[in-house]
Amino acid sequence: MGNISLKRSWIIWGCAALFFCYQFMLRVSPSVMVQELMTDFHVDAYALGLLTSFYYYGYVSMQLPIGAMLDKWGPRVILTTAAFVCCLASIVFSQSATVEMASVSRFLIGCASAAGFLSCMKLATVWFPPQKISMVIGFTLLLGTTGAMSGSAPLSLLMEQMSWRDTIWITSIIGACLCVISWLLVRDNAPKKLANKIAEHHEVLQNQPTVLKTFYIVASKRQAWVIAAYGMMMYIPLAAFADMWGVPFLMAIHNFDKQTAAIATSAMYMGIGIGTPLLSVVADRTKQYKPALWLGSMGAFTLFCLTFYLPGLSATTVTGFMFAAGMCLGGQFIAYSVVTEINPVEVAGSASAFQNMVCLTSGIIFQPVIGLILKLSWDGTITAGTPQYADQDYQYAMMLIPLALAIASFISVRLIKEVYPNHDFSNNLQLAKE
């Protein structure tokens, strides 16, 4: 990049990353409210899984539209609007009297949250050279996982002082602040000198494509589907375990109290925040993406198996396993570098949206599926009006996670093509068409 400064790039990206942090906190907050939500809304595990999965319905359904809107209108307006909607929807969720109202508010939070990571990716592509994108993604996840940790252990502590409704209402204030920050600081386009440097590394389209055309450009690439499949398998541990069922699982299997279980699951997000930059270093040092993708999936597979099936593990050991597993799960975010590399810069938002949409579909599917497995294996025990699930019920349900990680390992080795950016740009373009 020569003497071109990236200081302003980091500031503008930081605004989007803060919103990504905030929406992560909203996403995982139900994991520390499982018993309270089941009691307050009078539902079982399956019904609660459906309620919380409405976040993912909103998130997934808005991926492609928001990706296209980012490409057409830029991140400034989209981020400002998204923060405002999250603020209002959080207030509605905190005041919900019925499951239906709570589900609608979670859906709206999910819709607005879809702008978080996509805005970070769009701004990274527009304001940074491609060699920096893996590092920017790593720092994005570092901030994002800070939000996830804020949605686990700190919210659990806050709930000891007030109800879950008051806790959620307080989080809405953060959304209002981010709305103002986004409008004041975010800018859509890099200065001409920086933009010209970035354009040297990407396929350039003669005209900005239409919304439908951007979808076609991304979805017509076979590799885009392969990379998305890898990401989906790698996201299942987050969507199903960390975001929802991890805390009650650890309480049942390892006899942790809620605070200890919340700390253990939040350690996964801390691991992701650290592991993503480290795996990006692996990619940069080897000049290949595939070793980082395989290392992440196989490492996570091993660590989840140890956590799920080794008896008598201490809280320290489980927390360490979850932290290390989170580091390995950072491999899924390296896949975003791959998908942006095989697409023109003009459709970067849509390319990231496509990847994110497929990945987050795991939440729609597996949060209620695990709840359904728990319900089907439940022996009927009820305590204080709330269903109680046995250890073996949780272990049956969680078998899905190691299976998904094994599939991700196979995809990384056998199906993904190597497209690490190099000087032979024509070779990368040819691989991108496969």
Stockholm file with secondary structure:
# STOCKHOLM 1.0

chainA/1-434         MGNISLKRSWIIWGCAALFFCYQFMLRVSPSVMVQELMTDFHVDAYALGLLTSFYYYGYVSMQLPIGAMLDKWGPRVILTTAAFVCCLASIVFSQSATVEMASVSRFLIGCASAAGFLSCMKLATVWFPPQKISMVIGFTLLLGTTGAMSGSAPLSLLMEQMSWRDTIWITSIIGACLCVISWLLVRDNAPKKLANKIAEHHEVLQNQPTVLKTFYIVASKRQAWVIAAYGMMMYIPLAAFADMWGVPFLMAIHNFDKQTAAIATSAMYMGIGIGTPLLSVVADRTKQYKPALWLGSMGAFTLFCLTFYLPGLSATTVTGFMFAAGMCLGGQFIAYSVVTEINPVEVAGSASAFQNMVCLTSGIIFQPVIGLILKLSWDGTITAGTPQYADQDYQYAMMLIPLALAIASFISVRLIKEVYPNHDFSNNLQLAKE
#=GR chainA/1-434 SS CTTCCCHHHHHHHHHHHHHHHHHHHHHHGGGGCHHHHHHHHTCCHHHHHHHHHHHHHHHHHTHHHHHHHHHHHCHHHHHHHHHHHHHHHHHHHHTCCSHHHHHHHHHHHHHHHTHHHHHHHHHHHHHSCHHHHHHHHHHHHHHHHHHHHHTTHHHHHHHTTSCHHHHHHHHHHHHHHHHHHHHHHCCSSCCHHHHHHHHTTSCCCSSCCCHHHHHHHHHTCHHHHHHHHHHHHHHHIIIIIIIIIHHHHHHHHSCCCHHHHHHHHHHHHHHHHHHHHHHHHHHHHHTCSHHHHHHHHHHHHHHHHHHHHCSSCCHHHHHHHHHHHHHHHTHHHHHHHHHHHTSCGGGHHHHHHHHHHHHHHHHHHHHHHHHHHHHHHCCCCEETTEECCCHHHHHHHHTHHHHHHHHHHHHHHHTCCCCCCCSCHHHHHHHHTC
#=GC SS_cons         CTTCCCHHHHHHHHHHHHHHHHHHHHHHGGGGCHHHHHHHHTCCHHHHHHHHHHHHHHHHHTHHHHHHHHHHHCHHHHHHHHHHHHHHHHHHHHTCCSHHHHHHHHHHHHHHHTHHHHHHHHHHHHHSCHHHHHHHHHHHHHHHHHHHHHTTHHHHHHHTTSCHHHHHHHHHHHHHHHHHHHHHHCCSSCCHHHHHHHHTTSCCCSSCCCHHHHHHHHHTCHHHHHHHHHHHHHHHIIIIIIIIIHHHHHHHHSCCCHHHHHHHHHHHHHHHHHHHHHHHHHHHHHTCSHHHHHHHHHHHHHHHHHHHHCSSCCHHHHHHHHHHHHHHHTHHHHHHHHHHHTSCGGGHHHHHHHHHHHHHHHHHHHHHHHHHHHHHHCCCCEETTEECCCHHHHHHHHTHHHHHHHHHHHHHHHTCCCCCCCSCHHHHHHHHTC
//
